[in-house]
Amino acid sequence: MVDREPNVSRQASRQRATPATSRAMTRVIEPLDPEPVIGAPCAVNLGVPSWPDWGERRGYSGSGTGVNICSALQLPAADGQPARIPPMHRPVNKQVHLTEIRRADEPAFLALLNDPDMSRFTCRLPYPYTREAFEKWIGIVTAAAAEYGEPIHWAIRNAAGELIGGIGFDNLIKGHRAEIGYWLAKPYWGRGIMSSVVAKACQVAGREWNLVRITALVFENNLASVRVLEKCGFEREARLRKYFSRDGEFSDAFLYARVS
Ligand SMILES: CC(C)(COP(=O)(O)OP(=O)(O)OC[C@H]1O[C@@H](n2cnc3c(N)ncnc32)[C@H](O)[C@@H]1OP(=O)(O)O)[C@@H](O)C(=O)NCCC(=O)NCCS
């Protein structure tokens, strides 16, 4: 059975999805392709951004080499044209697909992310979420796409092509490891969407980039995200004490890893 998709822009700012309502919502996710997910098995056949270190990662190093690719943003592209994010399209199921993040997504980012419930469990999603925050983000996304030759931060879209979330990788070292982060617009919570999307992202990372280790850092009380990770074959490796700092408060993080 397929639910009607809600109008994101209208509902995002006013709907408050509680865990109880989330669990009560009807699942709409179709199974992914029947091929098994490479690497560690996902419990279910199926990432601002937790982006926990927004502050630290202004000196973002996409390759993990210590090179600050943000500085590349200040350099003209070789052909004198502004850098652009190459288009991509990856289906997840009948309701959801992944594409590159576009400049035209700015209004949706502002509408969906200006919500304390969205930023509560992330350190990289500022609240309020401003145009400047989107500018910084699109700069990071563009620079990373240029470095890797393809987008590594993706828009999650519904069947109508509307932006409903984001997922991506940081510190990607092809052939080895990366850190995943993600968010989903509140009206879509509790339908199994992110479990499917994370599984798809792990599949891409395993098959195309040969990653053997994908990590995620989660606020200890982000139970929905913990559940998503565990359903996708991630295991808890550590509690990182006082790892997150937000609005002057420190919180513990759980380090999750999916190793194949
Ligand atoms: C975390 C988030 C991505 C989850 O997306 P989602 O599409 O709702 O997740 P799913 O529906 O695939 O799975 C959620 C699971 O958590 C469970 N869950 C939800 N709230 C819960 C709670 N308070 N306690 C325990 N489990 C909970 C759901 O029941 C479901 O498990 P189930 O399939 O076994 O029933 C979404 O809530 C979000 O974007 N939050 C804000 C940003 C964020 O936290 N990003 C992640 C940072 S690490």
The ligand as an SDF file (V2000), in Angstrom:
LIG
                    3D

 48 50  0  0  0  0  0  0  0  0999 V2000
   17.0850    9.6510   12.3170 C   0  0  0  0  0  0  0  0  0  0  0  0
   16.2250    9.7570   11.0650 C   0  0  0  0  0  0  0  0  0  0  0  0
   17.1350    9.8890    9.8630 C   0  0  0  0  0  0  0  0  0  0  0  0
   15.4080    8.4620   10.9380 C   0  0  0  0  0  0  0  0  0  0  0  0
   14.7530    8.4250    9.6660 O   0  0  0  0  0  0  0  0  0  0  0  0
   13.4690    7.4870    9.4330 P   0  0  0  0  0  0  0  0  0  0  0  0
   13.2240    7.3780    7.9790 O   0  0  0  0  0  0  0  0  0  0  0  0
   12.3560    7.9760   10.2820 O   0  0  0  0  0  0  0  0  0  0  0  0
   13.9910    6.0940    9.9850 O   0  0  0  0  0  0  0  0  0  0  0  0
   13.3130    4.6590    9.7140 P   0  0  0  0  0  0  0  0  0  0  0  0
   11.8330    4.8340    9.6400 O   0  0  0  0  0  0  0  0  0  0  0  0
   13.9940    3.9960    8.5750 O   0  0  0  0  0  0  0  0  0  0  0  0
   13.7080    3.8460   11.0180 O   0  0  0  0  0  0  0  0  0  0  0  0
   13.5220    4.4100   12.2930 C   0  0  0  0  0  0  0  0  0  0  0  0
   13.5210    3.2950   13.3120 C   0  0  0  0  0  0  0  0  0  0  0  0
   13.6970    3.8940   14.6100 O   0  0  0  0  0  0  0  0  0  0  0  0
   12.5960    3.5260   15.4150 C   0  0  0  0  0  0  0  0  0  0  0  0
   12.3720    4.6340   16.3250 N   0  0  0  0  0  0  0  0  0  0  0  0
   11.9210    5.8710   16.0300 C   0  0  0  0  0  0  0  0  0  0  0  0
   11.8660    6.6190   17.1500 N   0  0  0  0  0  0  0  0  0  0  0  0
   12.2970    5.8140   18.1570 C   0  0  0  0  0  0  0  0  0  0  0  0
   12.4730    5.9880   19.5530 C   0  0  0  0  0  0  0  0  0  0  0  0
   12.2060    7.1640   20.1540 N   0  0  0  0  0  0  0  0  0  0  0  0
   12.9360    4.9500   20.2680 N   0  0  0  0  0  0  0  0  0  0  0  0
   13.2340    3.7730   19.6830 C   0  0  0  0  0  0  0  0  0  0  0  0
   13.1070    3.5440   18.3520 N   0  0  0  0  0  0  0  0  0  0  0  0
   12.6300    4.5550   17.6180 C   0  0  0  0  0  0  0  0  0  0  0  0
   11.4710    3.2570   14.4610 C   0  0  0  0  0  0  0  0  0  0  0  0
   10.4760    2.4510   15.0600 O   0  0  0  0  0  0  0  0  0  0  0  0
   12.2200    2.5350   13.3430 C   0  0  0  0  0  0  0  0  0  0  0  0
   12.5370    1.2160   13.7040 O   0  0  0  0  0  0  0  0  0  0  0  0
   11.6800   -0.0500   13.1460 P   0  0  0  0  0  0  0  0  0  0  0  0
   11.7770    0.0070   11.6450 O   0  0  0  0  0  0  0  0  0  0  0  0
   12.3530   -1.2320   13.7230 O   0  0  0  0  0  0  0  0  0  0  0  0
   10.2800    0.1490   13.6210 O   0  0  0  0  0  0  0  0  0  0  0  0
   15.2620   10.9720   11.1180 C   0  0  0  0  0  0  0  0  0  0  0  0
   14.5130   10.8720   12.2930 O   0  0  0  0  0  0  0  0  0  0  0  0
   15.9970   12.3070   11.1180 C   0  0  0  0  0  0  0  0  0  0  0  0
   16.3270   12.8220   10.0610 O   0  0  0  0  0  0  0  0  0  0  0  0
   16.2600   12.8970   12.3140 N   0  0  0  0  0  0  0  0  0  0  0  0
   16.8960   14.2120   12.4200 C   0  0  0  0  0  0  0  0  0  0  0  0
   18.3550   14.2330   11.9140 C   0  0  0  0  0  0  0  0  0  0  0  0
   19.1760   13.0910   12.4800 C   0  0  0  0  0  0  0  0  0  0  0  0
   19.0080   12.6810   13.6150 O   0  0  0  0  0  0  0  0  0  0  0  0
   20.1160   12.5840   11.6540 N   0  0  0  0  0  0  0  0  0  0  0  0
   20.9500   11.4700   12.0290 C   0  0  0  0  0  0  0  0  0  0  0  0
   22.1600   11.9640   12.7500 C   0  0  0  0  0  0  0  0  0  0  0  0
   23.2340   10.5990   13.1830 S   0  0  0  0  0  0  0  0  0  0  0  0
  1  2  1  0
  2  3  1  0
  2  4  1  0
  2 36  1  0
  4  5  1  0
  5  6  1  0
  6  7  2  0
  6  8  1  0
  6  9  1  0
  9 10  1  0
 10 11  2  0
 10 12  1  0
 10 13  1  0
 13 14  1  0
 14 15  1  0
 15 16  1  0
 15 30  1  0
 16 17  1  0
 17 18  1  0
 17 28  1  0
 18 19  1  0
 18 27  1  0
 19 20  2  0
 20 21  1  0
 21 22  1  0
 21 27  2  0
 22 23  1  0
 22 24  2  0
 24 25  1  0
 25 26  2  0
 26 27  1  0
 28 29  1  0
 28 30  1  0
 30 31  1  0
 31 32  1  0
 32 33  2  0
 32 34  1  0
 32 35  1  0
 36 37  1  0
 36 38  1  0
 38 39  2  0
 38 40  1  0
 40 41  1  0
 41 42  1  0
 42 43  1  0
 43 44  2  0
 43 45  1  0
 45 46  1  0
 46 47  1  0
 47 48  1  0
M  END
$$$$
